[in-house]
Amino acid sequence: MQAYCVKCREKRDMTNARDEMTKNGKPIIKGSCTVCSTGLNIIGKTMAAMK
Ligand SMILES: [Zn+2]
């Protein structure tokens, strides 16, 4: 699974990806950049929808 990393300014593979909910009740995938460990978010998606 890939997400845009603001620190690398590139799309990076995400590690430790997990489904969570925002305060507004929207799905969000949270993980970490494999290169710099910055937190990555994919808002409005679930892991099941990404497969
Ligand atoms: Zn990064």
mmCIF file of the protein (N, C-alpha, C, O) and its ligand, coordinates in Angstrom:
data_MODEL
# 
_entry.id   MODEL 
# 
loop_
_entity.id 
_entity.type 
_entity.pdbx_number_of_molecules 
1 polymer     1 
2 non-polymer 1 
# 
_entity_poly.entity_id                      1 
_entity_poly.type                           'polypeptide(L)' 
_entity_poly.nstd_linkage                   no 
_entity_poly.nstd_monomer                   no 
_entity_poly.pdbx_seq_one_letter_code       MQAYCVKCREKRDMTNARDEMTKNGKPIIKGSCTVCSTGLNIIGKTMAAMK 
_entity_poly.pdbx_seq_one_letter_code_can   MQAYCVKCREKRDMTNARDEMTKNGKPIIKGSCTVCSTGLNIIGKTMAAMK 
_entity_poly.pdbx_strand_id                 A 
# 
loop_
_entity_poly_seq.entity_id 
_entity_poly_seq.num 
_entity_poly_seq.mon_id 
_entity_poly_seq.hetero 
1 1  MET n 
1 2  GLN n 
1 3  ALA n 
1 4  TYR n 
1 5  CYS n 
1 6  VAL n 
1 7  LYS n 
1 8  CYS n 
1 9  ARG n 
1 10 GLU n 
1 11 LYS n 
1 12 ARG n 
1 13 ASP n 
1 14 MET n 
1 15 THR n 
1 16 ASN n 
1 17 ALA n 
1 18 ARG n 
1 19 ASP n 
1 20 GLU n 
1 21 MET n 
1 22 THR n 
1 23 LYS n 
1 24 ASN n 
1 25 GLY n 
1 26 LYS n 
1 27 PRO n 
1 28 ILE n 
1 29 ILE n 
1 30 LYS n 
1 31 GLY n 
1 32 SER n 
1 33 CYS n 
1 34 THR n 
1 35 VAL n 
1 36 CYS n 
1 37 SER n 
1 38 THR n 
1 39 GLY n 
1 40 LEU n 
1 41 ASN n 
1 42 ILE n 
1 43 ILE n 
1 44 GLY n 
1 45 LYS n 
1 46 THR n 
1 47 MET n 
1 48 ALA n 
1 49 ALA n 
1 50 MET n 
1 51 LYS n 
# 
loop_
_struct_asym.id 
_struct_asym.entity_id 
A 1 
B 2 
# 
loop_
_chem_comp.id 
_chem_comp.type 
_chem_comp.mon_nstd_flag 
ALA 'L-peptide linking' y 
ARG 'L-peptide linking' y 
ASN 'L-peptide linking' y 
ASP 'L-peptide linking' y 
CYS 'L-peptide linking' y 
GLN 'L-peptide linking' y 
GLU 'L-peptide linking' y 
GLY 'peptide linking'   y 
ILE 'L-peptide linking' y 
LEU 'L-peptide linking' y 
LYS 'L-peptide linking' y 
MET 'L-peptide linking' y 
PRO 'L-peptide linking' y 
SER 'L-peptide linking' y 
THR 'L-peptide linking' y 
TYR 'L-peptide linking' y 
VAL 'L-peptide linking' y 
ZN  non-polymer         . 
# 
_pdbx_entity_nonpoly.entity_id   2 
_pdbx_entity_nonpoly.name        ? 
_pdbx_entity_nonpoly.comp_id     ZN 
# 
_pdbx_nonpoly_scheme.asym_id         B 
_pdbx_nonpoly_scheme.entity_id       2 
_pdbx_nonpoly_scheme.mon_id          ZN 
_pdbx_nonpoly_scheme.ndb_seq_num     1 
_pdbx_nonpoly_scheme.pdb_seq_num     101 
_pdbx_nonpoly_scheme.auth_seq_num    101 
_pdbx_nonpoly_scheme.pdb_mon_id      ZN 
_pdbx_nonpoly_scheme.auth_mon_id     ZN 
_pdbx_nonpoly_scheme.pdb_strand_id   A 
_pdbx_nonpoly_scheme.pdb_ins_code    . 
# 
loop_
_atom_site.group_PDB 
_atom_site.id 
_atom_site.type_symbol 
_atom_site.label_atom_id 
_atom_site.label_alt_id 
_atom_site.label_comp_id 
_atom_site.label_asym_id 
_atom_site.label_entity_id 
_atom_site.label_seq_id 
_atom_site.pdbx_PDB_ins_code 
_atom_site.Cartn_x 
_atom_site.Cartn_y 
_atom_site.Cartn_z 
_atom_site.occupancy 
_atom_site.B_iso_or_equiv 
_atom_site.pdbx_formal_charge 
_atom_site.auth_seq_id 
_atom_site.auth_comp_id 
_atom_site.auth_asym_id 
_atom_site.auth_atom_id 
_atom_site.pdbx_PDB_model_num 
ATOM   1   N  N  . MET A 1 1  ? 0.838   -1.189 0.000  1.00 0.00 ? 1   MET A N  1 
ATOM   2   C  CA . MET A 1 1  ? 0.000   0.000  0.000  1.00 0.00 ? 1   MET A CA 1 
ATOM   3   C  C  . MET A 1 1  ? 0.882   1.252  0.000  1.00 0.00 ? 1   MET A C  1 
ATOM   4   O  O  . MET A 1 1  ? 1.851   1.343  0.753  1.00 0.00 ? 1   MET A O  1 
ATOM   5   N  N  . GLN A 1 2  ? 0.539   2.185  -0.832 1.00 0.00 ? 2   GLN A N  1 
ATOM   6   C  CA . GLN A 1 2  ? 1.366   3.380  -0.946 1.00 0.00 ? 2   GLN A CA 1 
ATOM   7   C  C  . GLN A 1 2  ? 0.585   4.629  -0.576 1.00 0.00 ? 2   GLN A C  1 
ATOM   8   O  O  . GLN A 1 2  ? -0.627  4.703  -0.782 1.00 0.00 ? 2   GLN A O  1 
ATOM   9   N  N  . ALA A 1 3  ? 1.284   5.598  -0.034 1.00 0.00 ? 3   ALA A N  1 
ATOM   10  C  CA . ALA A 1 3  ? 0.690   6.885  0.288  1.00 0.00 ? 3   ALA A CA 1 
ATOM   11  C  C  . ALA A 1 3  ? 1.745   7.962  0.069  1.00 0.00 ? 3   ALA A C  1 
ATOM   12  O  O  . ALA A 1 3  ? 2.947   7.699  0.085  1.00 0.00 ? 3   ALA A O  1 
ATOM   13  N  N  . TYR A 1 4  ? 1.260   9.174  -0.135 1.00 0.00 ? 4   TYR A N  1 
ATOM   14  C  CA . TYR A 1 4  ? 2.191   10.277 -0.355 1.00 0.00 ? 4   TYR A CA 1 
ATOM   15  C  C  . TYR A 1 4  ? 2.823   10.695 0.976  1.00 0.00 ? 4   TYR A C  1 
ATOM   16  O  O  . TYR A 1 4  ? 2.124   10.963 1.953  1.00 0.00 ? 4   TYR A O  1 
ATOM   17  N  N  . CYS A 1 5  ? 4.139   10.744 0.993  1.00 0.00 ? 5   CYS A N  1 
ATOM   18  C  CA . CYS A 1 5  ? 4.855   11.169 2.196  1.00 0.00 ? 5   CYS A CA 1 
ATOM   19  C  C  . CYS A 1 5  ? 5.254   12.630 2.028  1.00 0.00 ? 5   CYS A C  1 
ATOM   20  O  O  . CYS A 1 5  ? 5.942   12.994 1.074  1.00 0.00 ? 5   CYS A O  1 
ATOM   21  N  N  . VAL A 1 6  ? 4.810   13.467 2.977  1.00 0.00 ? 6   VAL A N  1 
ATOM   22  C  CA . VAL A 1 6  ? 5.085   14.903 2.850  1.00 0.00 ? 6   VAL A CA 1 
ATOM   23  C  C  . VAL A 1 6  ? 6.553   15.198 3.098  1.00 0.00 ? 6   VAL A C  1 
ATOM   24  O  O  . VAL A 1 6  ? 7.074   16.207 2.622  1.00 0.00 ? 6   VAL A O  1 
ATOM   25  N  N  . LYS A 1 7  ? 7.217   14.336 3.831  1.00 0.00 ? 7   LYS A N  1 
ATOM   26  C  CA . LYS A 1 7  ? 8.627   14.574 4.131  1.00 0.00 ? 7   LYS A CA 1 
ATOM   27  C  C  . LYS A 1 7  ? 9.515   14.182 2.948  1.00 0.00 ? 7   LYS A C  1 
ATOM   28  O  O  . LYS A 1 7  ? 10.417  14.925 2.559  1.00 0.00 ? 7   LYS A O  1 
ATOM   29  N  N  . CYS A 1 8  ? 9.243   12.997 2.383  1.00 0.00 ? 8   CYS A N  1 
ATOM   30  C  CA . CYS A 1 8  ? 10.009  12.534 1.209  1.00 0.00 ? 8   CYS A CA 1 
ATOM   31  C  C  . CYS A 1 8  ? 9.557   13.249 -0.066 1.00 0.00 ? 8   CYS A C  1 
ATOM   32  O  O  . CYS A 1 8  ? 10.288  13.321 -1.053 1.00 0.00 ? 8   CYS A O  1 
ATOM   33  N  N  . ARG A 1 9  ? 8.330   13.774 -0.014 1.00 0.00 ? 9   ARG A N  1 
ATOM   34  C  CA . ARG A 1 9  ? 7.706   14.370 -1.207 1.00 0.00 ? 9   ARG A CA 1 
ATOM   35  C  C  . ARG A 1 9  ? 7.613   13.371 -2.355 1.00 0.00 ? 9   ARG A C  1 
ATOM   36  O  O  . ARG A 1 9  ? 7.771   13.715 -3.526 1.00 0.00 ? 9   ARG A O  1 
ATOM   37  N  N  . GLU A 1 10 ? 7.353   12.134 -1.979 1.00 0.00 ? 10  GLU A N  1 
ATOM   38  C  CA . GLU A 1 10 ? 7.159   11.077 -2.964 1.00 0.00 ? 10  GLU A CA 1 
ATOM   39  C  C  . GLU A 1 10 ? 6.164   10.081 -2.415 1.00 0.00 ? 10  GLU A C  1 
ATOM   40  O  O  . GLU A 1 10 ? 5.872   10.067 -1.219 1.00 0.00 ? 10  GLU A O  1 
ATOM   41  N  N  . LYS A 1 11 ? 5.646   9.249  -3.298 1.00 0.00 ? 11  LYS A N  1 
ATOM   42  C  CA . LYS A 1 11 ? 4.831   8.130  -2.838 1.00 0.00 ? 11  LYS A CA 1 
ATOM   43  C  C  . LYS A 1 11 ? 5.748   7.080  -2.244 1.00 0.00 ? 11  LYS A C  1 
ATOM   44  O  O  . LYS A 1 11 ? 6.760   6.701  -2.834 1.00 0.00 ? 11  LYS A O  1 
ATOM   45  N  N  . ARG A 1 12 ? 5.369   6.621  -1.065 1.00 0.00 ? 12  ARG A N  1 
ATOM   46  C  CA . ARG A 1 12 ? 6.184   5.627  -0.359 1.00 0.00 ? 12  ARG A CA 1 
ATOM   47  C  C  . ARG A 1 12 ? 5.321   4.462  0.086  1.00 0.00 ? 12  ARG A C  1 
ATOM   48  O  O  . ARG A 1 12 ? 4.116   4.602  0.296  1.00 0.00 ? 12  ARG A O  1 
ATOM   49  N  N  . ASP A 1 13 ? 5.960   3.311  0.226  1.00 0.00 ? 13  ASP A N  1 
ATOM   50  C  CA . ASP A 1 13 ? 5.264   2.178  0.829  1.00 0.00 ? 13  ASP A CA 1 
ATOM   51  C  C  . ASP A 1 13 ? 4.991   2.481  2.292  1.00 0.00 ? 13  ASP A C  1 
ATOM   52  O  O  . ASP A 1 13 ? 5.792   3.118  2.977  1.00 0.00 ? 13  ASP A O  1 
ATOM   53  N  N  . MET A 1 14 ? 3.856   2.017  2.746  1.00 0.00 ? 14  MET A N  1 
ATOM   54  C  CA . MET A 1 14 ? 3.418   2.264  4.115  1.00 0.00 ? 14  MET A CA 1 
ATOM   55  C  C  . MET A 1 14 ? 3.615   0.996  4.949  1.00 0.00 ? 14  MET A C  1 
ATOM   56  O  O  . MET A 1 14 ? 3.231   -0.097 4.534  1.00 0.00 ? 14  MET A O  1 
ATOM   57  N  N  . THR A 1 15 ? 4.216   1.154  6.124  1.00 0.00 ? 15  THR A N  1 
ATOM   58  C  CA . THR A 1 15 ? 4.320   0.030  7.049  1.00 0.00 ? 15  THR A CA 1 
ATOM   59  C  C  . THR A 1 15 ? 3.367   0.248  8.208  1.00 0.00 ? 15  THR A C  1 
ATOM   60  O  O  . THR A 1 15 ? 2.918   1.365  8.464  1.00 0.00 ? 15  THR A O  1 
ATOM   61  N  N  . ASN A 1 16 ? 3.065   -0.837 8.903  1.00 0.00 ? 16  ASN A N  1 
ATOM   62  C  CA . ASN A 1 16 ? 2.178   -0.778 10.075 1.00 0.00 ? 16  ASN A CA 1 
ATOM   63  C  C  . ASN A 1 16 ? 0.835   -0.151 9.738  1.00 0.00 ? 16  ASN A C  1 
ATOM   64  O  O  . ASN A 1 16 ? 0.236   0.531  10.570 1.00 0.00 ? 16  ASN A O  1 
ATOM   65  N  N  . ALA A 1 17 ? 0.368   -0.379 8.532  1.00 0.00 ? 17  ALA A N  1 
ATOM   66  C  CA . ALA A 1 17 ? -0.915  0.199  8.126  1.00 0.00 ? 17  ALA A CA 1 
ATOM   67  C  C  . ALA A 1 17 ? -2.045  -0.391 8.945  1.00 0.00 ? 17  ALA A C  1 
ATOM   68  O  O  . ALA A 1 17 ? -2.089  -1.597 9.189  1.00 0.00 ? 17  ALA A O  1 
ATOM   69  N  N  . ARG A 1 18 ? -2.949  0.461  9.362  1.00 0.00 ? 18  ARG A N  1 
ATOM   70  C  CA . ARG A 1 18 ? -4.081  0.001  10.161 1.00 0.00 ? 18  ARG A CA 1 
ATOM   71  C  C  . ARG A 1 18 ? -5.288  0.906  9.910  1.00 0.00 ? 18  ARG A C  1 
ATOM   72  O  O  . ARG A 1 18 ? -5.149  2.091  9.604  1.00 0.00 ? 18  ARG A O  1 
ATOM   73  N  N  . ASP A 1 19 ? -6.460  0.318  10.048 1.00 0.00 ? 19  ASP A N  1 
ATOM   74  C  CA . ASP A 1 19 ? -7.693  1.094  9.913  1.00 0.00 ? 19  ASP A CA 1 
ATOM   75  C  C  . ASP A 1 19 ? -7.979  1.845  11.201 1.00 0.00 ? 19  ASP A C  1 
ATOM   76  O  O  . ASP A 1 19 ? -7.864  1.294  12.296 1.00 0.00 ? 19  ASP A O  1 
ATOM   77  N  N  . GLU A 1 20 ? -8.347  3.088  11.058 1.00 0.00 ? 20  GLU A N  1 
ATOM   78  C  CA . GLU A 1 20 ? -8.811  3.856  12.217 1.00 0.00 ? 20  GLU A CA 1 
ATOM   79  C  C  . GLU A 1 20 ? -9.962  4.735  11.780 1.00 0.00 ? 20  GLU A C  1 
ATOM   80  O  O  . GLU A 1 20 ? -10.325 4.758  10.604 1.00 0.00 ? 20  GLU A O  1 
ATOM   81  N  N  . MET A 1 21 ? -10.535 5.456  12.723 1.00 0.00 ? 21  MET A N  1 
ATOM   82  C  CA . MET A 1 21 ? -11.611 6.397  12.424 1.00 0.00 ? 21  MET A CA 1 
ATOM   83  C  C  . MET A 1 21 ? -11.167 7.792  12.843 1.00 0.00 ? 21  MET A C  1 
ATOM   84  O  O  . MET A 1 21 ? -10.503 7.965  13.866 1.00 0.00 ? 21  MET A O  1 
ATOM   85  N  N  . THR A 1 22 ? -11.538 8.777  12.048 1.00 0.00 ? 22  THR A N  1 
ATOM   86  C  CA . THR A 1 22 ? -11.284 10.152 12.448 1.00 0.00 ? 22  THR A CA 1 
ATOM   87  C  C  . THR A 1 22 ? -12.333 10.579 13.472 1.00 0.00 ? 22  THR A C  1 
ATOM   88  O  O  . THR A 1 22 ? -13.313 9.870  13.701 1.00 0.00 ? 22  THR A O  1 
ATOM   89  N  N  . LYS A 1 23 ? -12.123 11.721 14.072 1.00 0.00 ? 23  LYS A N  1 
ATOM   90  C  CA . LYS A 1 23 ? -13.110 12.257 15.023 1.00 0.00 ? 23  LYS A CA 1 
ATOM   91  C  C  . LYS A 1 23 ? -14.467 12.437 14.368 1.00 0.00 ? 23  LYS A C  1 
ATOM   92  O  O  . LYS A 1 23 ? -15.500 12.353 15.032 1.00 0.00 ? 23  LYS A O  1 
ATOM   93  N  N  . ASN A 1 24 ? -14.464 12.686 13.065 1.00 0.00 ? 24  ASN A N  1 
ATOM   94  C  CA . ASN A 1 24 ? -15.714 12.891 12.330 1.00 0.00 ? 24  ASN A CA 1 
ATOM   95  C  C  . ASN A 1 24 ? -16.370 11.576 11.919 1.00 0.00 ? 24  ASN A C  1 
ATOM   96  O  O  . ASN A 1 24 ? -17.409 11.585 11.260 1.00 0.00 ? 24  ASN A O  1 
ATOM   97  N  N  . GLY A 1 25 ? -15.773 10.444 12.302 1.00 0.00 ? 25  GLY A N  1 
ATOM   98  C  CA . GLY A 1 25 ? -16.350 9.152  11.966 1.00 0.00 ? 25  GLY A CA 1 
ATOM   99  C  C  . GLY A 1 25 ? -16.030 8.677  10.572 1.00 0.00 ? 25  GLY A C  1 
ATOM   100 O  O  . GLY A 1 25 ? -16.687 7.770  10.061 1.00 0.00 ? 25  GLY A O  1 
ATOM   101 N  N  . LYS A 1 26 ? -15.022 9.277  9.939  1.00 0.00 ? 26  LYS A N  1 
ATOM   102 C  CA . LYS A 1 26 ? -14.633 8.825  8.607  1.00 0.00 ? 26  LYS A CA 1 
ATOM   103 C  C  . LYS A 1 26 ? -13.493 7.817  8.724  1.00 0.00 ? 26  LYS A C  1 
ATOM   104 O  O  . LYS A 1 26 ? -12.648 7.917  9.614  1.00 0.00 ? 26  LYS A O  1 
ATOM   105 N  N  . PRO A 1 27 ? -13.483 6.839  7.805  1.00 0.00 ? 27  PRO A N  1 
ATOM   106 C  CA . PRO A 1 27 ? -12.388 5.873  7.849  1.00 0.00 ? 27  PRO A CA 1 
ATOM   107 C  C  . PRO A 1 27 ? -11.069 6.517  7.428  1.00 0.00 ? 27  PRO A C  1 
ATOM   108 O  O  . PRO A 1 27 ? -11.038 7.418  6.590  1.00 0.00 ? 27  PRO A O  1 
ATOM   109 N  N  . ILE A 1 28 ? -9.995  6.038  8.023  1.00 0.00 ? 28  ILE A N  1 
ATOM   110 C  CA . ILE A 1 28 ? -8.671  6.532  7.672  1.00 0.00 ? 28  ILE A CA 1 
ATOM   111 C  C  . ILE A 1 28 ? -7.686  5.388  7.855  1.00 0.00 ? 28  ILE A C  1 
ATOM   112 O  O  . ILE A 1 28 ? -7.753  4.647  8.836  1.00 0.00 ? 28  ILE A O  1 
ATOM   113 N  N  . ILE A 1 29 ? -6.782  5.256  6.914  1.00 0.00 ? 29  ILE A N  1 
ATOM   114 C  CA . ILE A 1 29 ? -5.702  4.274  7.063  1.00 0.00 ? 29  ILE A CA 1 
ATOM   115 C  C  . ILE A 1 29 ? -4.489  5.023  7.574  1.00 0.00 ? 29  ILE A C  1 
ATOM   116 O  O  . ILE A 1 29 ? -4.075  6.023  6.987  1.00 0.00 ? 29  ILE A O  1 
ATOM   117 N  N  . LYS A 1 30 ? -3.919  4.542  8.666  1.00 0.00 ? 30  LYS A N  1 
ATOM   118 C  CA . LYS A 1 30 ? -2.724  5.162  9.225  1.00 0.00 ? 30  LYS A CA 1 
ATOM   119 C  C  . LYS A 1 30 ? -1.561  4.197  9.132  1.00 0.00 ? 30  LYS A C  1 
ATOM   120 O  O  . LYS A 1 30 ? -1.724  2.988  9.298  1.00 0.00 ? 30  LYS A O  1 
ATOM   121 N  N  . GLY A 1 31 ? -0.390  4.740  8.865  1.00 0.00 ? 31  GLY A N  1 
ATOM   122 C  CA . GLY A 1 31 ? 0.808   3.910  8.792  1.00 0.00 ? 31  GLY A CA 1 
ATOM   123 C  C  . GLY A 1 31 ? 2.036   4.782  8.877  1.00 0.00 ? 31  GLY A C  1 
ATOM   124 O  O  . GLY A 1 31 ? 1.954   5.958  9.233  1.00 0.00 ? 31  GLY A O  1 
ATOM   125 N  N  . SER A 1 32 ? 3.188   4.196  8.545  1.00 0.00 ? 32  SER A N  1 
ATOM   126 C  CA . SER A 1 32 ? 4.449   4.929  8.609  1.00 0.00 ? 32  SER A CA 1 
ATOM   127 C  C  . SER A 1 32 ? 5.207   4.760  7.309  1.00 0.00 ? 32  SER A C  1 
ATOM   128 O  O  . SER A 1 32 ? 5.141   3.713  6.664  1.00 0.00 ? 32  SER A O  1 
ATOM   129 N  N  . CYS A 1 33 ? 5.932   5.810  6.931  1.00 0.00 ? 33  CYS A N  1 
ATOM   130 C  CA . CYS A 1 33 ? 6.789   5.766  5.752  1.00 0.00 ? 33  CYS A CA 1 
ATOM   131 C  C  . CYS A 1 33 ? 7.937   4.791  5.997  1.00 0.00 ? 33  CYS A C  1 
ATOM   132 O  O  . CYS A 1 33 ? 8.579   4.823  7.047  1.00 0.00 ? 33  CYS A O  1 
ATOM   133 N  N  . THR A 1 34 ? 8.188   3.923  5.015  1.00 0.00 ? 34  THR A N  1 
ATOM   134 C  CA . THR A 1 34 ? 9.264   2.943  5.181  1.00 0.00 ? 34  THR A CA 1 
ATOM   135 C  C  . THR A 1 34 ? 10.635  3.606  5.149  1.00 0.00 ? 34  THR A C  1 
ATOM   136 O  O  . THR A 1 34 ? 11.609  3.026  5.629  1.00 0.00 ? 34  THR A O  1 
ATOM   137 N  N  . VAL A 1 35 ? 10.726  4.797  4.598  1.00 0.00 ? 35  VAL A N  1 
ATOM   138 C  CA . VAL A 1 35 ? 12.025  5.459  4.432  1.00 0.00 ? 35  VAL A CA 1 
ATOM   139 C  C  . VAL A 1 35 ? 12.346  6.376  5.615  1.00 0.00 ? 35  VAL A C  1 
ATOM   140 O  O  . VAL A 1 35 ? 13.446  6.315  6.164  1.00 0.00 ? 35  VAL A O  1 
ATOM   141 N  N  . CYS A 1 36 ? 11.387  7.227  6.011  1.00 0.00 ? 36  CYS A N  1 
ATOM   142 C  CA . CYS A 1 36 ? 11.679  8.226  7.037  1.00 0.00 ? 36  CYS A CA 1 
ATOM   143 C  C  . CYS A 1 36 ? 10.819  8.061  8.293  1.00 0.00 ? 36  CYS A C  1 
ATOM   144 O  O  . CYS A 1 36 ? 10.983  8.819  9.250  1.00 0.00 ? 36  CYS A O  1 
ATOM   145 N  N  . SER A 1 37 ? 9.917   7.096  8.305  1.00 0.00 ? 37  SER A N  1 
ATOM   146 C  CA . SER A 1 37 ? 9.070   6.792  9.473  1.00 0.00 ? 37  SER A CA 1 
ATOM   147 C  C  . SER A 1 37 ? 8.048   7.871  9.797  1.00 0.00 ? 37  SER A C  1 
ATOM   148 O  O  . SER A 1 37 ? 7.400   7.818  10.842 1.00 0.00 ? 37  SER A O  1 
ATOM   149 N  N  . THR A 1 38 ? 7.900   8.841  8.917  1.00 0.00 ? 38  THR A N  1 
ATOM   150 C  CA . THR A 1 38 ? 6.844   9.832  9.114  1.00 0.00 ? 38  THR A CA 1 
ATOM   151 C  C  . THR A 1 38 ? 5.482   9.156  9.010  1.00 0.00 ? 38  THR A C  1 
ATOM   152 O  O  . THR A 1 38 ? 5.293   8.237  8.213  1.00 0.00 ? 38  THR A O  1 
ATOM   153 N  N  . GLY A 1 39 ? 4.542   9.617  9.817  1.00 0.00 ? 39  GLY A N  1 
ATOM   154 C  CA . GLY A 1 39 ? 3.193   9.058  9.752  1.00 0.00 ? 39  GLY A CA 1 
ATOM   155 C  C  . GLY A 1 39 ? 2.527   9.387  8.432  1.00 0.00 ? 39  GLY A C  1 
ATOM   156 O  O  . GLY A 1 39 ? 2.582   10.522 7.958  1.00 0.00 ? 39  GLY A O  1 
ATOM   157 N  N  . LEU A 1 40 ? 1.895   8.374  7.839  1.00 0.00 ? 40  LEU A N  1 
ATOM   158 C  CA . LEU A 1 40 ? 1.181   8.556  6.578  1.00 0.00 ? 40  LEU A CA 1 
ATOM   159 C  C  . LEU A 1 40 ? -0.299  8.275  6.816  1.00 0.00 ? 40  LEU A C  1 
ATOM   160 O  O  . LEU A 1 40 ? -0.656  7.388  7.591  1.00 0.00 ? 40  LEU A O  1 
ATOM   161 N  N  . ASN A 1 41 ? -1.146  9.032  6.149  1.00 0.00 ? 41  ASN A N  1 
ATOM   162 C  CA . ASN A 1 41 ? -2.589  8.844  6.272  1.00 0.00 ? 41  ASN A CA 1 
ATOM   163 C  C  . ASN A 1 41 ? -3.216  8.736  4.899  1.00 0.00 ? 41  ASN A C  1 
ATOM   164 O  O  . ASN A 1 41 ? -2.827  9.443  3.969  1.00 0.00 ? 41  ASN A O  1 
ATOM   165 N  N  . ILE A 1 42 ? -4.182  7.852  4.776  1.00 0.00 ? 42  ILE A N  1 
ATOM   166 C  CA . ILE A 1 42 ? -5.020  7.831  3.583  1.00 0.00 ? 42  ILE A CA 1 
ATOM   167 C  C  . ILE A 1 42 ? -6.439  8.034  4.084  1.00 0.00 ? 42  ILE A C  1 
ATOM   168 O  O  . ILE A 1 42 ? -7.056  7.123  4.637  1.00 0.00 ? 42  ILE A O  1 
ATOM   169 N  N  . ILE A 1 43 ? -6.942  9.233  3.884  1.00 0.00 ? 43  ILE A N  1 
ATOM   170 C  CA . ILE A 1 43 ? -8.241  9.607  4.446  1.00 0.00 ? 43  ILE A CA 1 
ATOM   171 C  C  . ILE A 1 43 ? -9.353  9.102  3.550  1.00 0.00 ? 43  ILE A C  1 
ATOM   172 O  O  . ILE A 1 43 ? -9.265  9.168  2.324  1.00 0.00 ? 43  ILE A O  1 
ATOM   173 N  N  . GLY A 1 44 ? -10.412 8.591  4.188  1.00 0.00 ? 44  GLY A N  1 
ATOM   174 C  CA . GLY A 1 44 ? -11.597 8.174  3.448  1.00 0.00 ? 44  GLY A CA 1 
ATOM   175 C  C  . GLY A 1 44 ? -11.510 6.791  2.849  1.00 0.00 ? 44  GLY A C  1 
ATOM   176 O  O  . GLY A 1 44 ? -12.358 6.408  2.043  1.00 0.00 ? 44  GLY A O  1 
ATOM   177 N  N  . LYS A 1 45 ? -10.473 6.017  3.239  1.00 0.00 ? 45  LYS A N  1 
ATOM   178 C  CA . LYS A 1 45 ? -10.333 4.662  2.706  1.00 0.00 ? 45  LYS A CA 1 
ATOM   179 C  C  . LYS A 1 45 ? -10.203 3.674  3.852  1.00 0.00 ? 45  LYS A C  1 
ATOM   180 O  O  . LYS A 1 45 ? -9.815  4.023  4.967  1.00 0.00 ? 45  LYS A O  1 
ATOM   181 N  N  . THR A 1 46 ? -10.535 2.446  3.543  1.00 0.00 ? 46  THR A N  1 
ATOM   182 C  CA . THR A 1 46 ? -10.255 1.364  4.484  1.00 0.00 ? 46  THR A CA 1 
ATOM   183 C  C  . THR A 1 46 ? -9.299  0.398  3.811  1.00 0.00 ? 46  THR A C  1 
ATOM   184 O  O  . THR A 1 46 ? -9.150  0.407  2.589  1.00 0.00 ? 46  THR A O  1 
ATOM   185 N  N  . MET A 1 47 ? -8.658  -0.427 4.608  1.00 0.00 ? 47  MET A N  1 
ATOM   186 C  CA . MET A 1 47 ? -7.708  -1.370 4.034  1.00 0.00 ? 47  MET A CA 1 
ATOM   187 C  C  . MET A 1 47 ? -8.390  -2.350 3.113  1.00 0.00 ? 47  MET A C  1 
ATOM   188 O  O  . MET A 1 47 ? -7.809  -2.765 2.110  1.00 0.00 ? 47  MET A O  1 
ATOM   189 N  N  . ALA A 1 48 ? -9.628  -2.733 3.439  1.00 0.00 ? 48  ALA A N  1 
ATOM   190 C  CA . ALA A 1 48 ? -10.366 -3.669 2.582  1.00 0.00 ? 48  ALA A CA 1 
ATOM   191 C  C  . ALA A 1 48 ? -10.602 -3.057 1.204  1.00 0.00 ? 48  ALA A C  1 
ATOM   192 O  O  . ALA A 1 48 ? -10.593 -3.764 0.197  1.00 0.00 ? 48  ALA A O  1 
ATOM   193 N  N  . ALA A 1 49 ? -10.815 -1.738 1.160  1.00 0.00 ? 49  ALA A N  1 
ATOM   194 C  CA . ALA A 1 49 ? -11.095 -1.066 -0.110 1.00 0.00 ? 49  ALA A CA 1 
ATOM   195 C  C  . ALA A 1 49 ? -9.844  -0.901 -0.952 1.00 0.00 ? 49  ALA A C  1 
ATOM   196 O  O  . ALA A 1 49 ? -9.934  -0.650 -2.154 1.00 0.00 ? 49  ALA A O  1 
ATOM   197 N  N  . MET A 1 50 ? -8.677  -1.039 -0.335 1.00 0.00 ? 50  MET A N  1 
ATOM   198 C  CA . MET A 1 50 ? -7.425  -0.825 -1.053 1.00 0.00 ? 50  MET A CA 1 
ATOM   199 C  C  . MET A 1 50 ? -6.928  -2.088 -1.741 1.00 0.00 ? 50  MET A C  1 
ATOM   200 O  O  . MET A 1 50 ? -6.023  -2.027 -2.573 1.00 0.00 ? 50  MET A O  1 
ATOM   201 N  N  . LYS A 1 51 ? -7.521  -3.250 -1.393 1.00 0.00 ? 51  LYS A N  1 
ATOM   202 C  CA . LYS A 1 51 ? -7.005  -4.512 -1.929 1.00 0.00 ? 51  LYS A CA 1 
ATOM   203 C  C  . LYS A 1 51 ? -7.499  -4.766 -3.347 1.00 0.00 ? 51  LYS A C  1 
ATOM   204 O  O  . LYS A 1 51 ? -7.157  -5.786 -3.946 1.00 0.00 ? 51  LYS A O  1 
HETATM 205 ZN ZN . ZN  B 2 .  ? 8.990   9.495  3.995  1.00 0.00 2 101 ZN  A ZN 1 
# 
